[in-house]
Amino acid sequence: MINTDRECAVVSAHAERSSDGAMVITDETIAKRLGVSPRTARRIANTLMTRLGARSRFQAGAMAVQVGRLPDQPGGTPSA
């Protein structure tokens, strides 16, 4: 599942959407937030998608919310 804080941060960022549903977070933005390269941010996201069986980064974020690894509301706390 999601094993590290860094993995959690990546999948959480990819689950973010604007009010009109458009993706607003790029690999470059996530990389800057985490202090890693964009390539590392992409690798983490792709590893998580494979591990979760997700077809998209957004789906990986939604799955993480369902299993309690991410809050279902911005600023909330995970249930596990």
C-alpha positions in Angstrom: 0.0 0.0 0.0 1.3 3.5 0.8 4.3 3.0 3.0 6.1 6.3 3.4 5.3 10.0 4.1 6.8 10.8 0.7 4.5 8.4 -1.1 1.6 9.7 0.8 2.5 13.3 -0.2 2.8 12.4 -3.9 -0.5 10.5 -4.1 -2.2 13.3 -2.1 -1.0 16.0 -4.4 -2.1 14.0 -7.5 -5.6 13.7 -5.9 -5.9 17.5 -5.8 -8.2 19.0 -8.4 -9.5 22.5 -9.0 -13.2 23.2 -8.6 -13.8 22.6 -12.3 -12.1 19.2 -12.1 -8.9 20.1 -13.9 -5.6 18.7 -12.7 -3.7 21.5 -11.0 -0.6 19.8 -9.7 2.4 19.0 -11.9 5.3 16.6 -11.3 7.5 19.7 -11.1 5.3 21.2 -8.4 5.2 18.0 -6.4 9.0 17.7 -6.7 9.5 21.2 -5.4 7.2 20.5 -2.4 9.2 17.4 -1.5 12.6 18.6 -2.4 13.2 15.9 -5.0 13.6 15.9 -8.8 10.6 15.7 -11.1 11.8 12.3 -12.3 11.8 11.0 -8.7 8.2 12.4 -8.2 7.1 10.6 -11.3 8.8 7.4 -10.3 7.1 7.5 -6.9 3.7 8.1 -8.5 4.2 5.3 -11.0 5.3 2.8 -8.3 2.2 3.6 -6.3 -0.1 3.3 -9.2 1.3 -0.2 -9.9 1.2 -1.2 -6.3 -2.4 0.0 -5.9 -3.6 -1.3 -9.3 -4.7 2.3 -10.2 -5.2 3.3 -13.8 -4.5 7.0 -13.1 -2.8 9.1 -10.4 -6.2 10.6 -9.4 -7.5 7.0 -8.9 -4.5 6.2 -6.7 -5.4 9.2 -4.6 -9.0 8.2 -4.4 -8.0 4.6 -3.4 -5.7 6.0 -0.7 -8.7 8.0 0.8 -10.9 4.8 0.7 -8.4 2.8 2.7 -7.9 5.6 5.2 -4.3 6.7 4.2 -5.4 10.2 3.2 -8.1 12.6 4.6 -11.2 12.8 2.5 -11.3 16.6 3.0 -8.5 19.1 2.5 -6.9 19.8 5.9 -8.5 16.7 7.4 -6.7 13.9 9.1 -6.4 10.3 7.8 -8.4 7.7 9.6 -5.5 5.3 9.8 
